[in-house]
Amino acid sequence: MQKQLFRLYPPPYAEVSLQGLYLQHQVYEQGRVGQPFVYANFLASLDGRIALEDIHTGRPYLPKSLTTPADFRLFLELEAQADCLVTHGGYLRALAEGLLGNILQIGAHPAGVDLVDWRKARGLAPQPALAIASASLDFVIPRSVREHGQSVYIFTGEGADPIKVEGWRKEGYPVIFAGKGCLVEGQKLIPILGDFGYRSIYLIAGPSMLDTVVRNSWLNRLYQTTTHQLMGGEAFRTMVPGPELGPAGHLILRSLYFDPKGPGGTGQWFSRFDIQ
């Protein structure tokens, strides 16, 4: 039996199936060449934690109490609709060290095997392209990326180490400058990907990328899972790490679903916001 949720908004109140919930949003049809549709998805506790930091290493980690199979399924449904995934060097380093799982290919997990055929039936490429944002250019591209023939673009700032830039280019990967200094700026990265023909761009690069994209008015939609727990923790990460956003951070709620059987026996909300 498929997992059921309750739609709280928009009315009327109704019981709906989790599987296929975000596929119905047809994200992959919202953008067009030169004007991509940019969306992100975050998982947070009631007190706004998206991750905690290890007090010894300073590295962020995702507590098991925050993750849920339902949230992961919806993450995969959003990923399946992307022409291009925007990730970052930090994730690839953690992946190489075995600290995080591989989420870069459609159908790689049992929870999303059906999404391979779903994507094929709609004429989408077998796998999304990857845009890797990195200031240091210190990371390893997983073997699975090459095995699946995914297009890869490396984005960095104009102040990046020229030796590392040349090293990646010699390996056959395009290195594109999209920011001053060493950091990648969303207002430069997104238009470049749009010019490459990508219409739906899924941000899986964490809070820093979300911050720069929101501040420069390139984000179109935000999905958020909120688990009903107060996590605490003296060192933690939140969705937007920068200074006050003001009107740029104002969002419009489009849908809200309730799962009464979330992590730890408590509930969770699945919400969708569009940018005002």
LOMI-474597 format. One record per atom (N, C-alpha, C): x, y, z. Coordinates in steps of 0.05 Angstrom, whole numbers, padded with zeros to 5 digits, always signed. Example, Ala and Ser with C-alpha at 12.3 -4.5 7.8 and 13.67 -1.06 7.14 Angstrom:
BEGIN
+00264-00114+00156 +00246-00090+00156 +00264-00066+00156 +00257-00045+00142 +00273-00021+00143 +00258+00001+00157 
% end
This chain:
BEGIN
+00017-00024+00000 +00000+00000+00000 +00017+00025+00000 +00011+00044-00017 +00027+00068-00019 +00021+00087+00005 +00042+00102+00013 +00039+00120+00035 +00020+00143+00028 +00003+00150+00046 -00017+00171+00042 -00010+00196+00059 -00016+00219+00048 -00013+00245+00061 -00040+00259+00062 -00041+00281+00077 -00065+00297+00078 -00059+00325+00066 -00075+00333+00047 -00071+00360+00036 -00086+00380+00053 -00070+00399+00064 -00082+00420+00081 -00087+00445+00065 -00071+00450+00044 -00074+00474+00028 -00063+00468+00000 -00076+00478-00021 -00102+00492-00021 -00125+00474-00015 -00148+00485-00006 -00171+00469-00001 -00182+00457-00027 -00197+00436-00026 -00208+00424-00001 -00188+00404+00011 -00192+00399+00037 -00176+00379+00051 -00181+00352+00038 -00159+00337+00034 -00162+00311+00020 -00139+00293+00027 -00143+00267+00024 -00122+00247+00027 -00110+00242-00001 -00083+00242-00002 -00069+00239-00028 -00046+00220-00025 -00036+00210-00047 -00014+00191-00047 +00012+00207-00047 +00032+00197-00031 +00058+00209-00032 +00072+00204-00059 +00071+00180-00069 +00085+00174-00094 +00072+00189-00117 +00088+00204-00131 +00077+00220-00154 +00069+00248-00146 +00070+00254-00121 +00060+00280-00112 +00074+00304-00126 +00100+00303-00126 +00115+00325-00138 +00118+00322-00168 +00115+00298-00178 +00115+00294-00207 +00091+00309-00220 +00069+00311-00205 +00046+00325-00216 +00050+00354-00219 +00071+00366-00207 +00076+00394-00210 +00089+00401-00237 +00098+00381-00251 +00109+00385-00279 +00130+00407-00279 +00148+00405-00261 +00170+00425-00259 +00186+00427-00285 +00189+00404-00298 +00206+00403-00322 +00194+00418-00345 +00169+00426-00343 +00155+00441-00365 +00154+00471-00359 +00164+00480-00336 +00160+00508-00327 +00180+00527-00340 +00203+00518-00347 +00223+00536-00359 +00225+00534-00389 +00242+00550-00400 +00247+00549-00429 +00276+00557-00434 +00285+00551-00458 +00313+00557-00465 +00318+00587-00462 +00339+00593-00447 +00346+00621-00442 +00332+00633-00417 +00312+00619-00407 +00298+00628-00383 +00291+00603-00366 +00311+00592-00353 +00307+00567-00338 +00290+00571-00313 +00277+00549-00305 +00262+00548-00280 +00280+00536-00259 +00285+00552-00238 +00305+00544-00217 +00290+00537-00192 +00295+00514-00181 +00281+00506-00156 +00301+00492-00137 +00293+00492-00112 +00309+00480-00091 +00291+00465-00071 +00303+00447-00056 +00289+00431-00036 +00305+00429-00011 +00293+00435+00012 +00308+00433+00037 +00291+00418+00058 +00306+00405+00076 +00294+00391+00098 +00303+00405+00124 +00284+00412+00141 +00291+00427+00165 +00274+00419+00189 +00285+00424+00213 +00270+00420+00237 +00253+00444+00243 +00236+00443+00264 +00219+00466+00271 +00236+00490+00279 +00260+00485+00290 +00277+00508+00298 +00297+00515+00276 +00291+00507+00252 +00306+00517+00229 +00333+00504+00223 +00339+00482+00235 +00364+00468+00230 +00362+00451+00205 +00380+00455+00186 +00382+00437+00163 +00405+00417+00166 +00423+00423+00184 +00445+00405+00191 +00458+00415+00216 +00473+00398+00229 +00489+00405+00253 +00518+00404+00245 +00535+00416+00261 +00564+00416+00255 +00578+00399+00276 +00597+00383+00267 +00614+00368+00284 +00632+00387+00300 +00631+00385+00326 +00646+00405+00343 +00676+00402+00340 +00685+00379+00331 +00714+00375+00328 +00725+00383+00300 +00709+00377+00279 +00719+00383+00252 +00705+00407+00239 +00682+00416+00250 +00668+00438+00238 +00652+00430+00214 +00652+00404+00207 +00638+00395+00183 +00608+00392+00189 +00591+00399+00170 +00563+00394+00174 +00555+00365+00171 +00535+00356+00185 +00525+00329+00181 +00495+00329+00185 +00482+00310+00173 +00453+00309+00174 +00445+00288+00195 +00433+00296+00218 +00424+00277+00238 +00404+00257+00227 +00406+00232+00234 +00387+00212+00224 +00358+00218+00232 +00354+00232+00254 +00327+00238+00263 +00313+00259+00244 +00330+00271+00227 +00319+00292+00209 +00310+00280+00182 +00322+00257+00175 +00316+00246+00149 +00293+00226+00150 +00278+00225+00128 +00256+00207+00126 +00254+00195+00098 +00244+00171+00095 +00240+00159+00069 +00221+00175+00051 +00201+00187+00064 +00181+00203+00048 +00194+00227+00036 +00211+00241+00052 +00225+00265+00041 +00244+00257+00019 +00257+00234+00022 +00276+00225+00002 +00262+00219-00024 +00239+00206-00022 +00224+00200-00047 +00216+00226-00061 +00208+00246-00047 +00201+00271-00060 +00225+00286-00071 +00248+00283-00057 +00273+00294-00068 +00279+00281-00096 +00275+00255-00097 +00281+00241-00122 +00261+00249-00144 +00236+00254-00137 +00217+00263-00157 +00224+00290-00169 +00235+00308-00152 +00244+00334-00162 +00269+00330-00179 +00287+00313-00171 +00312+00308-00186 +00305+00297-00213 +00285+00279-00215 +00278+00267-00240 +00268+00287-00261 +00261+00311-00252 +00250+00331-00271 +00271+00351-00279 +00296+00348-00271 +00317+00368-00276 +00332+00362-00301 +00337+00383-00316 +00356+00382-00338 +00385+00383-00328 +00388+00398-00306 +00415+00402-00294 +00413+00404-00264 +00432+00390-00251 +00435+00392-00222 +00458+00410-00215 +00454+00428-00196 +00475+00445-00186 +00484+00435-00159 +00509+00425-00158 +00520+00414-00133 +00546+00430-00127 +00562+00421-00108 +00585+00436-00101 +00608+00417-00093 +00632+00429-00091 +00655+00413-00085 +00655+00400-00058 +00643+00413-00039 +00641+00402-00012 +00626+00375-00012 +00604+00374-00027 +00589+00349-00028 +00606+00327-00041 +00620+00333-00063 +00637+00313-00076 +00660+00303-00059 +00671+00321-00043 +00692+00313-00024 +00680+00293-00003 +00657+00300+00008 +00644+00283+00028 +00636+00256+00015 +00628+00256-00010 +00621+00232-00024 +00645+00214-00027 +00667+00226-00035 +00692+00211-00039 +00702+00198-00013 +00696+00211+00010 +00705+00201+00036 +00685+00182+00048 +00663+00177+00034 +00643+00159+00044 +00625+00170+00066 +00624+00197+00068 +00608+00210+00089 +00580+00214+00080 +00575+00216+00054 +00549+00220+00043 +00544+00200+00020 +00518+00195+00015 +00511+00177-00007 +00510+00191-00034 +00511+00175-00055 +00510+00187-00082 +00481+00192-00091 +00476+00217-00097 +00449+00225-00105 +00450+00239-00133 +00469+00231-00149 +00474+00246-00174 +00462+00232-00199 +00451+00208-00196 +00439+00195-00219 +00410+00186-00213 +00394+00188-00234 +00366+00179-00233 +00366+00149-00232 +00350+00137-00214 +00347+00108-00213 +00368+00094-00197 +00386+00108-00184 +00408+00096-00170 +00399+00084-00143 +00375+00092-00133 +00365+00082-00108 +00339+00067-00112 +00334+00046-00097 +00309+00031-00100 +00284+00049-00099 +00285+00070-00083 +00261+00087-00079 +00254+00103-00105 +00273+00103-00124 +00268+00119-00148 +00272+00104-00174 +00272+00077-00173 +00276+00062-00197 +00256+00068-00219 +00231+00072-00211 +00209+00078-00230 +00213+00104-00245 +00230+00122-00234 +00234+00148-00246 +00250+00147-00272 +00265+00126-00276 +00280+00123-00301 +00261+00122-00324 +00240+00105-00323 +00220+00103-00344 +00203+00128-00346 +00197+00139-00323 +00181+00164-00323 +00195+00186-00339 +00221+00188-00335 +00237+00209-00348 +00238+00203-00378 +00243+00178-00385 +00245+00170-00413 +00219+00175-00428 +00196+00169-00415 +00170+00173-00428 +00164+00202-00435 +00178+00220-00422 +00174+00249-00427 +00195+00261-00445 +00212+00245-00456 +00232+00254-00475 +00255+00269-00462 +00259+00265-00436 +00282+00278-00423 +00307+00261-00426 +00330+00274-00424 +00355+00259-00426 +00356+00238-00404 +00370+00215-00408 +00371+00194-00388 +00381+00204-00361 +00400+00223-00361 +00410+00233-00336 +00413+00264-00338 +00410+00278-00316 +00414+00307-00317 +00444+00314-00319 +00450+00337-00329 +00477+00348-00329 +00484+00356-00300 +00510+00360-00295 +00519+00369-00269 +00535+00395-00272 +00528+00414-00255 +00543+00439-00252 +00555+00439-00224 +00581+00439-00223 +00595+00437-00197 +00606+00464-00190 +00597+00476-00168 +00607+00502-00159 +00629+00497-00138 +00652+00509-00142 +00674+00504-00124 +00693+00528-00124 +00700+00537-00100 +00721+00558-00097 +00749+00546-00098 +00752+00522-00085 +00779+00510-00083 +00787+00493-00106 +00767+00482-00120 +00771+00463-00142 +00784+00437-00133 +00781+00432-00107 +00792+00407-00095 +00769+00387-00091 +00765+00370-00109 +00745+00349-00107 +00751+00327-00128 +00736+00305-00125 +00739+00283-00144 +00712+00279-00157 +00711+00276-00183 +00686+00270-00197 +00681+00240-00196 +00659+00231-00185 +00653+00203-00181 +00654+00187-00208 +00662+00162-00206 +00662+00145-00229 +00634+00142-00241 +00613+00143-00224 +00586+00139-00234 +00578+00161-00254 +00589+00184-00251 +00583+00206-00270 +00593+00199-00298 +00618+00189-00299 +00629+00181-00325 +00614+00157-00336 +00607+00138-00319 +00593+00114-00328 +00566+00120-00340 +00553+00141-00330 +00526+00148-00340 +00528+00170-00362 +00552+00178-00370 +00555+00197-00392 +00543+00225-00386 +00543+00233-00361 +00532+00259-00354 +00550+00282-00362 +00539+00303-00373 +00554+00327-00379 +00562+00340-00353 +00586+00351-00352 +00596+00363-00327 +00608+00391-00333 +00600+00410-00318 +00611+00438-00319 +00621+00445-00292 +00645+00456-00291 +00657+00464-00265 +00657+00495-00265 +00644+00506-00244 +00642+00535-00241 +00659+00544-00217 +00673+00565-00221 +00689+00576-00200 +00691+00607-00203 +00706+00620-00186 +00709+00649-00188 +00734+00657-00203 +00735+00681-00211 +00758+00691-00227 +00784+00690-00211 +00783+00688-00185 +00807+00687-00169 +00816+00659-00163 +00805+00639-00176 +00812+00611-00171 +00841+00606-00179 +00853+00586-00167 +00881+00578-00173 +00883+00570-00203 +00899+00585-00218 +00901+00579-00247 +00913+00552-00253 +00929+00541-00236 +00941+00514-00240 +00919+00493-00238 +00901+00496-00219 +00879+00477-00216 +00859+00480-00239 +00854+00505-00247 +00836+00509-00270 +00847+00494-00294 +00872+00498-00300 +00884+00485-00323 +00885+00455-00320 +00888+00445-00295 +00888+00416-00291 +00861+00404-00298 +00839+00416-00290 +00813+00406-00297 +00808+00408-00327 +00817+00429-00339 +00813+00431-00368 +00828+00410-00383 +00852+00403-00374 +00867+00382-00387 +00854+00355-00385 +00838+00352-00364 +00822+00327-00361 +00797+00327-00378 +00792+00349-00392 +00770+00350-00410 +00744+00362-00399 +00746+00375-00375 +00723+00387-00363 +00724+00417-00367 +00702+00429-00376 +00702+00458-00379 +00701+00472-00352 +00718+00492-00348 +00719+00508-00323 +00709+00535-00331 +00688+00544-00318 +00675+00570-00325 +00676+00589-00302 +00684+00613-00307 +00685+00633-00285 +00657+00646-00282 +00647+00646-00258 +00621+00657-00252 +00621+00671-00225 +00639+00690-00223 +00640+00705-00198 +00667+00718-00194 +00667+00740-00179 +00692+00753-00173 +00705+00738-00149 +00731+00742-00145 +00744+00727-00124 +00744+00698-00130 +00738+00681-00110 +00738+00652-00114 +00710+00640-00114 +00690+00655-00103 +00664+00645-00099 +00647+00646-00125 +00629+00627-00128 +00610+00626-00150 +00585+00643-00143 +00576+00659-00161 +00553+00676-00156 +00530+00666-00173 +00507+00663-00160 +00483+00652-00173 +00474+00669-00197 +00477+00695-00195 +00467+00712-00217 +00483+00709-00242 +00507+00697-00240 +00523+00691-00263 +00521+00662-00272 +00519+00644-00253 +00518+00616-00260 +00492+00609-00274 +00469+00618-00264 +00443+00610-00275 +00440+00619-00304 +00446+00644-00311 +00443+00652-00339 +00460+00636-00358 +00484+00628-00349 +00502+00612-00366 +00489+00585-00372 +00478+00572-00351 +00465+00546-00355 +00441+00550-00373 +00427+00572-00370 +00404+00577-00388 +00413+00580-00417 +00435+00593-00421 +00446+00596-00449 +00454+00569-00460 +00462+00550-00443 +00469+00523-00452 +00445+00507-00460 +00421+00517-00454 +00396+00504-00462 +00382+00488-00441 +00392+00491-00416 +00378+00476-00394 +00354+00492-00384 +00331+00479-00383 +00306+00493-00376 +00298+00489-00347 +00305+00467-00335 +00298+00462-00307 +00324+00456-00291 +00329+00473-00271 +00354+00472-00256 +00348+00467-00227 +00358+00445-00216 +00352+00437-00189 +00377+00442-00172 +00374+00459-00152 +00396+00466-00134 +00398+00446-00112 +00420+00431-00111 +00425+00412-00089 +00452+00419-00077 +00459+00445-00079 +00486+00454-00071 +00487+00466-00043 +00465+00465-00028 +00466+00475+00000 +00459+00504+00003 +00461+00514+00028 +00451+00541+00035 +00466+00564+00022 +00491+00562+00017 +00506+00584+00005 +00496+00590-00023 +00492+00569-00038 +00482+00573-00065 +00453+00584-00065 +00436+00573-00047 +00409+00583-00044 +00410+00613-00038 +00427+00621-00020 +00430+00649-00011 +00435+00667-00035 +00455+00660-00051 +00463+00678-00073 +00442+00678-00095 +00428+00655-00099 +00407+00654-00120 +00383+00670-00112 +00375+00668-00087 +00352+00683-00077 +00357+00713-00078 +00381+00721-00068 +00387+00749-00067 +00388+00763-00095 +00393+00747-00115 +00395+00757-00142 +00370+00750-00159 +00349+00742-00145 +00323+00738-00158 +00323+00717-00180 +00338+00696-00176 +00339+00674-00196 +00324+00649-00187 +00316+00648-00162 +00301+00625-00153 +00271+00628-00160 +00259+00607-00171 +00231+00608-00177 +00214+00594-00157 +00224+00572-00145 +00207+00556-00127 +00225+00543-00105 +00213+00542-00082 +00226+00529-00059 +00207+00507-00048 +00218+00483-00046 +00204+00461-00032 +00217+00458-00005 +00201+00453+00015 +00212+00449+00042 +00197+00427+00057 +00212+00409+00068 +00201+00389+00087 +00208+00399+00115 +00188+00401+00133 +00193+00409+00160 +00185+00387+00179 +00204+00375+00192 +00198+00354+00212 +00191+00366+00238 +00172+00354+00252 +00161+00366+00276 +00178+00358+00301 +00202+00371+00302 +00220+00366+00324 +00236+00392+00328 +00243+00396+00353 +00262+00417+00360 +00290+00404+00363 +00308+00411+00346 +00333+00397+00344 +00355+00409+00363 +00355+00435+00366 +00376+00447+00382 +00403+00444+00369 +00424+00444+00386 +00451+00443+00376 +00464+00470+00376 +00488+00473+00387 +00501+00499+00389 +00513+00507+00363 +00521+00488+00346 +00533+00494+00320 +00515+00481+00299 +00504+00497+00281 +00485+00486+00262 +00485+00503+00236 +00472+00492+00216 +00468+00506+00191 +00439+00512+00187 +00433+00535+00174 +00406+00542+00167 +00404+00547+00136 +00381+00551+00127 +00376+00552+00098 +00390+00576+00084 +00390+00599+00098 +00402+00623+00086 +00422+00634+00106 +00448+00632+00100 +00469+00640+00119 +00477+00669+00119 +00467+00684+00099 +00476+00712+00096 +00460+00732+00112 +00465+00758+00107 +00450+00779+00122 +00421+00779+00115 +00406+00797+00128 +00377+00799+00124 +00370+00802+00095 +00350+00786+00087 +00342+00786+00059 +00322+00808+00052 +00303+00814+00070 +00283+00833+00064 +00263+00822+00043 +00251+00839+00026 +00231+00830+00007 +00240+00808-00011 +00266+00805-00016 +00276+00784-00034 +00270+00756-00023 +00265+00755+00004 +00259+00729+00016 +00230+00724+00021 +00212+00741+00011 +00184+00737+00015 +00173+00715-00004 +00159+00696+00006 +00150+00673-00009 +00120+00670-00008 +00108+00657-00028 +00080+00652-00029 +00074+00622-00027 +00059+00614-00006 +00053+00586-00003 +00033+00577-00025 +00041+00555-00038 +00024+00544-00060 +00011+00518-00052 +00025+00502-00035 +00013+00477-00026 +00026+00468+00000 +00010+00453+00016 +00020+00444+00042 +00007+00416+00047 +00024+00397+00053 +00015+00369+00058 +00025+00360+00085 +00009+00344+00099 +00016+00335+00126 +00019+00305+00126 +00042+00296+00137 +00047+00267+00141 +00047+00263+00171 +00027+00249+00182 +00026+00245+00211 +00046+00226+00222 +00060+00211+00204 +00079+00191+00213 +00106+00198+00203 +00117+00219+00214 +00144+00228+00207 +00165+00216+00225 +00188+00229+00226 +00210+00218+00242 +00204+00217+00272 +00212+00195+00284 +00208+00192+00313 +00179+00190+00321 +00161+00184+00303 +00133+00181+00309 +00118+00207+00309 +00132+00230+00303 +00118+00255+00301 +00112+00261+00271 +00100+00284+00266 +00092+00290+00239 +00113+00306+00223 +00106+00312+00198 +00122+00329+00182 +00104+00342+00161 +00112+00366+00152 +00099+00381+00131 +00115+00380+00106 +00102+00379+00083 +00114+00383+00057 +00102+00408+00045 +00118+00428+00041 +00107+00453+00031 +00121+00462+00005 +00106+00477-00011 +00117+00488-00036 +00112+00518-00036 +00133+00534-00041 +00131+00563-00042 +00141+00573-00069 +00127+00593-00080 +00137+00607-00103 +00147+00634-00094 +00166+00645-00110 +00177+00671-00103 +00157+00693-00111 +00154+00712-00094 +00135+00734-00098 +00142+00751-00122 
% end
